[in-house]
Amino acid sequence: MIDRAATPLLEVDELATGYGDLRVVWDVSFSVPAGHITALLGRNGAGKTTTLRAIAGLNRVAHGHITFKGDDISRMSTHRRIRHGIALVQEGKRIFHRRTVEENLFLGGYPLGIGRRRLSSEADRIYELFPVLAARAKTVAGQLSGGQQQMVAIGQALMAKPSLLMLDEPSSGLAPSIVAEVMSAVSSLTKDGLGIVLVEQAVEAAVSVADDVVVLDVGRVVLRRRASEVDDLEILREAYFGRAPQPDR
């Protein structure tokens, strides 16, 4: 059972969404307390990315509610959600490849509305998290390795000082050693109260850093547990193949 004693930072309640008339997510509910990582898992096409896009305001909420910091943001515009403290790192290392690492980070800090000196100070936080980026600050991002580009993408999102960070497949295309490094950095972010929603196909890596696990199938929640309850992964295999018990409410 997931501990719901803490007041959630994010609550998704009976969410239904999709693309135009195409419904992809039918009934998704979960919560994310501050300082917790919720791993959102499932097969391809289960509705994970679409759920993240709806929380970020990129997809319209057809039914249900999204509550963030106690406010219903279901109809809030994307840019207002960013200013409210929601950041999404989309799959595919979507950074500015012709800009330097430093410039990418500064662009991520644009919502703060601060000058270059303050931006430099904020970028130092990112360099502490990913020391390899400090040495490549003046390097054009397109020349970085895939793992370093992923670090830039995460750092760019963190520059705006979000309260909720959503990561869509951050391990995609990365070597196992780099995946471990990225996951370790992600886990360390929660110590300051950052809430994280982590969408991953690397199931074991995701579960190893998560507090809660939510499994989707065909746009519905089929499993919701504390990560410590699925350490052997057998219950996840059952969920992936349609034999899991109903999620805890």
Buried (B, 14 or more C-beta within 10 A) or exposed (E): EBEEEEEBBBBBBEBBBBEEEEBBBBBBBBBBBBBBBBBBBBBEEBBBBBBBBBBBBBBEBBBBBBBBBEEEBBEBEBEEBBBBBBBBBBBEBEBBBEBBBBBBBBBBBEBBEEEEEEBBEBBEEBBEBBEBBBEBBEBBBEEBEEBBBBBBBBBBBBBBEBBBBBBBBBBBBBEEEBBBBBBEBBBEBBEEEBBBBBBBBBBEBBBBBBBBBBBBBBBBBBBBBBBEEBEEEEBBEBBBEEEBEEBEE
